[in-house]
Every structure is written in C-alpha cells, then in structure tokens.
C-alpha cells in the first residue's frame, strides 16, 4: 500500500452537527468534522463501524 504525503493542512470538506452525522455503519474507518460534537465544541470524529467517536477521547459525540 502506498503512503500519502500532504504539504499542508488536510481539510475535511463537509461540516456535520451531531444531529446530521452520516450512518456510522456505512463509514467504518472514515473521519468527519463535527462542529458541535465535543460538548458543543468542534471535533474530528471517526467511525468504528458502529458509532462516530471523538478523536481526542474515543468517547461518544455530544452536543451538550
């Protein structure tokens, strides 16, 4: 498998809210930007094939 190198920041093109995240079961291994997923603050989340989890704690997304 080839590696990918980026010369600048990687930008996730779509912003989601906790209420609008896609189905995690269809996105295993995917990453998304959730503008209110860390108790109301922005966070990158990843799908484990069951749920979207916060990248900083591996905890569930939460808008509050």
N, CA, C and O atoms as CSV, one atom per row, in Angstrom:
chain,resi,resn,atom,element,x,y,z
A,1,UNK,N,N,0.848,-1.177,0.000
A,1,UNK,CA,C,0.000,0.000,0.000
A,1,UNK,C,C,0.894,1.241,0.000
A,1,UNK,O,O,1.899,1.287,0.710
A,2,UNK,N,N,0.532,2.225,-0.782
A,2,UNK,CA,C,1.289,3.469,-0.893
A,2,UNK,C,C,0.921,4.428,0.232
A,2,UNK,O,O,-0.211,4.431,0.716
A,3,UNK,N,N,1.883,5.234,0.639
A,3,UNK,CA,C,1.639,6.290,1.617
A,3,UNK,C,C,1.263,7.563,0.889
A,3,UNK,O,O,1.644,7.761,-0.265
A,4,UNK,N,N,0.519,8.423,1.556
A,4,UNK,CA,C,0.154,9.716,1.007
A,4,UNK,C,C,0.809,10.791,1.860
A,4,UNK,O,O,0.759,10.733,3.089
A,5,UNK,N,N,1.418,11.761,1.215
A,5,UNK,CA,C,2.059,12.864,1.912
A,5,UNK,C,C,1.342,14.153,1.550
A,5,UNK,O,O,1.015,14.378,0.385
A,6,UNK,N,N,1.096,15.000,2.544
A,6,UNK,CA,C,0.433,16.275,2.331
A,6,UNK,C,C,1.418,17.390,2.661
A,6,UNK,O,O,2.178,17.285,3.624
A,7,UNK,N,N,1.407,18.439,1.877
A,7,UNK,CA,C,2.314,19.555,2.115
A,7,UNK,C,C,1.662,20.679,2.906
A,7,UNK,O,O,2.294,21.702,3.173
A,8,UNK,N,N,0.406,20.494,3.281
A,8,UNK,CA,C,-0.311,21.493,4.075
A,8,UNK,C,C,-1.400,20.815,4.865
A,8,UNK,O,O,-1.482,19.586,4.871
A,9,UNK,N,N,-2.237,21.579,5.529
A,9,UNK,CA,C,-3.304,21.009,6.334
A,9,UNK,C,C,-4.293,20.209,5.478
A,9,UNK,O,O,-4.566,20.565,4.332
A,10,UNK,N,N,-4.811,19.147,6.039
A,10,UNK,CA,C,-5.857,18.371,5.390
A,10,UNK,C,C,-7.187,18.935,5.857
A,10,UNK,O,O,-7.439,19.022,7.059
A,11,UNK,N,N,-8.031,19.314,4.924
A,11,UNK,CA,C,-9.318,19.911,5.278
A,11,UNK,C,C,-10.446,18.943,4.952
A,11,UNK,O,O,-10.557,18.444,3.832
A,12,UNK,N,N,-11.278,18.689,5.954
A,12,UNK,CA,C,-12.471,17.880,5.741
A,12,UNK,C,C,-13.492,18.784,5.083
A,12,UNK,O,O,-13.791,19.859,5.603
A,13,UNK,N,N,-14.038,18.365,3.940
A,13,UNK,CA,C,-14.823,19.270,3.102
A,13,UNK,C,C,-16.242,19.532,3.587
A,13,UNK,O,O,-16.830,20.554,3.233
A,14,UNK,N,N,-16.805,18.636,4.388
A,14,UNK,CA,C,-18.184,18.809,4.843
A,14,UNK,C,C,-18.211,18.946,6.356
A,14,UNK,O,O,-17.511,18.222,7.064
A,15,UNK,N,N,-19.011,19.865,6.845
A,15,UNK,CA,C,-19.197,20.031,8.286
A,15,UNK,C,C,-20.520,19.414,8.687
A,15,UNK,O,O,-21.547,19.655,8.053
A,16,UNK,N,N,-20.489,18.613,9.749
A,16,UNK,CA,C,-21.692,17.994,10.285
A,16,UNK,C,C,-21.982,18.529,11.668
A,16,UNK,O,O,-21.106,19.107,12.311
A,17,UNK,N,N,-23.203,18.343,12.131
A,17,UNK,CA,C,-23.555,18.532,13.529
A,17,UNK,C,C,-23.833,17.139,14.087
A,17,UNK,O,O,-23.941,16.177,13.327
A,18,UNK,N,N,-23.946,17.030,15.390
A,18,UNK,CA,C,-24.269,15.738,16.000
A,18,UNK,C,C,-25.553,15.179,15.392
A,18,UNK,O,O,-25.667,13.971,15.184
A,19,UNK,N,N,-26.508,16.045,15.111
A,19,UNK,CA,C,-27.799,15.609,14.565
A,19,UNK,C,C,-27.731,15.176,13.105
A,19,UNK,O,O,-28.631,14.480,12.634
A,20,UNK,N,N,-26.675,15.575,12.370
A,20,UNK,CA,C,-26.631,15.282,10.933
A,20,UNK,C,C,-25.502,14.342,10.512
A,20,UNK,O,O,-25.275,14.172,9.314
A,21,UNK,N,N,-24.786,13.724,11.463
A,21,UNK,CA,C,-23.694,12.822,11.067
A,21,UNK,C,C,-24.250,11.665,10.243
A,21,UNK,O,O,-25.368,11.212,10.489
A,22,UNK,N,N,-23.478,11.184,9.265
A,22,UNK,CA,C,-23.947,10.059,8.451
A,22,UNK,C,C,-23.961,8.752,9.253
A,22,UNK,O,O,-23.450,8.690,10.372
A,23,UNK,N,N,-24.539,7.742,8.676
A,23,UNK,CA,C,-24.627,6.428,9.313
A,23,UNK,C,C,-23.224,5.860,9.521
A,23,UNK,O,O,-22.502,5.618,8.554
A,24,UNK,N,N,-22.842,5.650,10.761
A,24,UNK,CA,C,-21.500,5.152,11.081
A,24,UNK,C,C,-21.268,3.742,10.560
A,24,UNK,O,O,-20.129,3.369,10.279
A,25,UNK,N,N,-22.321,2.961,10.428
A,25,UNK,CA,C,-22.146,1.586,9.950
A,25,UNK,C,C,-21.746,1.542,8.478
A,25,UNK,O,O,-21.237,0.526,8.003
A,26,UNK,N,N,-21.973,2.634,7.756
A,26,UNK,CA,C,-21.601,2.696,6.343
A,26,UNK,C,C,-20.271,3.417,6.130
A,26,UNK,O,O,-19.843,3.607,4.992
A,27,UNK,N,N,-19.613,3.822,7.229
A,27,UNK,CA,C,-18.431,4.676,7.112
A,27,UNK,C,C,-17.256,4.206,7.955
A,27,UNK,O,O,-16.435,5.030,8.357
A,28,UNK,N,N,-17.144,2.915,8.236
A,28,UNK,CA,C,-16.073,2.417,9.106
A,28,UNK,C,C,-14.711,2.889,8.601
A,28,UNK,O,O,-14.387,2.739,7.423
A,29,UNK,N,N,-13.920,3.460,9.507
A,29,UNK,CA,C,-12.604,3.986,9.167
A,29,UNK,C,C,-12.627,5.416,8.679
A,29,UNK,O,O,-11.571,6.020,8.491
A,30,UNK,N,N,-13.812,5.974,8.468
A,30,UNK,CA,C,-13.934,7.347,7.989
A,30,UNK,C,C,-13.749,8.368,9.093
A,30,UNK,O,O,-13.900,8.055,10.274
A,31,UNK,N,N,-13.425,9.581,8.707
A,31,UNK,CA,C,-13.295,10.697,9.635
A,31,UNK,C,C,-14.165,11.847,9.157
A,31,UNK,O,O,-14.302,12.078,7.956
A,32,UNK,N,N,-14.749,12.564,10.106
A,32,UNK,CA,C,-15.591,13.712,9.785
A,32,UNK,C,C,-15.313,14.850,10.773
A,32,UNK,O,O,-14.783,14.632,11.862
A,33,UNK,N,N,-15.683,16.063,10.365
A,33,UNK,CA,C,-15.621,17.242,11.230
A,33,UNK,C,C,-17.022,17.493,11.761
A,33,UNK,O,O,-17.965,17.639,10.983
A,34,UNK,N,N,-17.167,17.545,13.085
A,34,UNK,CA,C,-18.468,17.778,13.721
A,34,UNK,C,C,-18.360,19.077,14.505
A,34,UNK,O,O,-17.611,19.159,15.480
A,35,UNK,N,N,-19.112,20.098,14.078
A,35,UNK,CA,C,-18.908,21.431,14.661
A,35,UNK,C,C,-19.450,21.596,16.072
A,35,UNK,O,O,-19.228,22.636,16.692
A,36,UNK,N,N,-20.157,20.594,16.597
A,36,UNK,CA,C,-20.650,20.694,17.978
A,36,UNK,C,C,-20.540,19.361,18.721
A,36,UNK,O,O,-21.300,19.115,19.657
A,37,UNK,N,N,-19.613,18.508,18.317
A,37,UNK,CA,C,-19.565,17.143,18.840
A,37,UNK,C,C,-18.814,16.940,20.135
A,37,UNK,O,O,-18.902,15.864,20.728
A,38,UNK,N,N,-18.071,17.944,20.598
A,38,UNK,CA,C,-17.315,17.835,21.850
A,38,UNK,C,C,-17.988,18.708,22.902
A,38,UNK,O,O,-17.463,19.750,23.294
A,39,UNK,N,N,-19.144,18.270,23.344
A,39,UNK,CA,C,-19.931,19.043,24.318
A,39,UNK,C,C,-20.214,20.446,23.808
A,39,UNK,O,O,-20.157,21.419,24.559
A,40,UNK,N,N,-20.523,20.533,22.512
A,40,UNK,CA,C,-20.862,21.805,21.883
A,40,UNK,C,C,-19.717,22.448,21.123
A,40,UNK,O,O,-19.935,23.425,20.407
A,41,UNK,N,N,-18.510,21.933,21.256
A,41,UNK,CA,C,-17.341,22.473,20.552
A,41,UNK,C,C,-16.976,21.589,19.364
A,41,UNK,O,O,-17.373,20.424,19.319
A,42,UNK,N,N,-16.220,22.130,18.397
A,42,UNK,CA,C,-15.841,21.356,17.214
A,42,UNK,C,C,-14.889,20.209,17.556
A,42,UNK,O,O,-14.100,20.301,18.497
A,43,UNK,N,N,-14.977,19.117,16.768
A,43,UNK,CA,C,-14.125,17.946,16.985
A,43,UNK,C,C,-14.054,17.134,15.688
A,43,UNK,O,O,-14.989,17.138,14.887
A,44,UNK,N,N,-12.948,16.450,15.500
A,44,UNK,CA,C,-12.851,15.435,14.445
A,44,UNK,C,C,-13.342,14.127,15.061
A,44,UNK,O,O,-13.003,13.804,16.199
A,45,UNK,N,N,-14.137,13.383,14.307
A,45,UNK,CA,C,-14.661,12.106,14.785
A,45,UNK,C,C,-14.333,11.013,13.781
A,45,UNK,O,O,-14.131,11.285,12.598
A,46,UNK,N,N,-14.279,9.775,14.260
A,46,UNK,CA,C,-14.027,8.636,13.388
A,46,UNK,C,C,-15.099,7.580,13.611
A,46,UNK,O,O,-15.684,7.488,14.691
A,47,UNK,N,N,-15.349,6.787,12.577
A,47,UNK,CA,C,-16.326,5.709,12.679
A,47,UNK,C,C,-15.609,4.403,12.982
A,47,UNK,O,O,-14.635,4.048,12.318
A,48,UNK,N,N,-16.102,3.691,13.992
A,48,UNK,CA,C,-15.569,2.358,14.293
A,48,UNK,C,C,-16.454,1.271,13.678
A,48,UNK,O,O,-16.303,0.089,13.987
A,49,UNK,N,N,-17.368,1.681,12.815
A,49,UNK,CA,C,-18.289,0.756,12.178
A,49,UNK,C,C,-19.605,0.608,12.913
A,49,UNK,O,O,-20.541,-0.013,12.410
A,50,UNK,N,N,-19.674,1.176,14.101
A,50,UNK,CA,C,-20.880,1.139,14.920
A,50,UNK,C,C,-21.352,2.539,15.290
A,50,UNK,O,O,-22.547,2.832,15.265
A,51,UNK,N,N,-20.382,3.413,15.641
A,51,UNK,CA,C,-20.707,4.764,16.107
A,51,UNK,C,C,-19.615,5.731,15.668
A,51,UNK,O,O,-18.509,5.322,15.317
A,52,UNK,N,N,-19.942,7.017,15.693
A,52,UNK,CA,C,-18.955,8.067,15.490
A,52,UNK,C,C,-18.387,8.402,16.858
A,52,UNK,O,O,-19.136,8.664,17.798
A,53,UNK,N,N,-17.051,8.394,16.973
A,53,UNK,CA,C,-16.375,8.636,18.240
A,53,UNK,C,C,-15.433,9.815,18.121
A,53,UNK,O,O,-14.854,10.055,17.061
A,54,UNK,N,N,-15.280,10.552,19.213
A,54,UNK,CA,C,-14.371,11.689,19.262
A,54,UNK,C,C,-12.931,11.219,19.131
A,54,UNK,O,O,-12.548,10.224,19.746
A,55,UNK,N,N,-12.129,11.921,18.339
A,55,UNK,CA,C,-10.739,11.535,18.169
A,55,UNK,C,C,-9.882,11.789,19.422
A,55,UNK,O,O,-8.863,11.124,19.609
A,56,UNK,N,N,-10.275,12.725,20.269
A,56,UNK,CA,C,-9.455,13.038,21.439
A,56,UNK,C,C,-9.659,12.059,22.594
A,56,UNK,O,O,-8.730,11.813,23.363
A,57,UNK,N,N,-10.865,11.497,22.726
A,57,UNK,CA,C,-11.146,10.643,23.885
A,57,UNK,C,C,-11.707,9.277,23.492
A,57,UNK,O,O,-11.811,8.389,24.338
A,58,UNK,N,N,-12.065,9.100,22.234
A,58,UNK,CA,C,-12.764,7.902,21.743
A,58,UNK,C,C,-14.124,7.752,22.417
A,58,UNK,O,O,-14.711,6.670,22.409
A,59,UNK,N,N,-14.621,8.836,22.997
A,59,UNK,CA,C,-15.949,8.851,23.596
A,59,UNK,C,C,-17.003,9.220,22.576
A,59,UNK,O,O,-16.695,9.624,21.455
A,60,UNK,N,N,-18.238,9.074,22.978
A,60,UNK,CA,C,-19.368,9.385,22.104
A,60,UNK,C,C,-19.446,10.885,21.825
A,60,UNK,O,O,-19.042,11.702,22.653
A,61,UNK,N,N,-19.965,11.235,20.662
A,61,UNK,CA,C,-20.231,12.638,20.341
A,61,UNK,C,C,-21.360,13.153,21.221
A,61,UNK,O,O,-22.278,12.410,21.569
A,62,UNK,N,N,-21.286,14.434,21.577
A,62,UNK,CA,C,-22.331,15.041,22.389
A,62,UNK,C,C,-22.402,16.524,22.084
A,62,UNK,O,O,-21.387,17.220,22.105
A,63,UNK,N,N,-23.601,17.005,21.803
A,63,UNK,CA,C,-23.794,18.430,21.520
A,63,UNK,C,C,-23.879,19.246,22.808
A,63,UNK,O,O,-23.736,20.469,22.777
A,64,UNK,N,N,-24.108,18.587,23.922
A,64,UNK,CA,C,-24.225,19.311,25.203
A,64,UNK,C,C,-23.250,18.785,26.224
A,64,UNK,O,O,-23.212,19.277,27.352
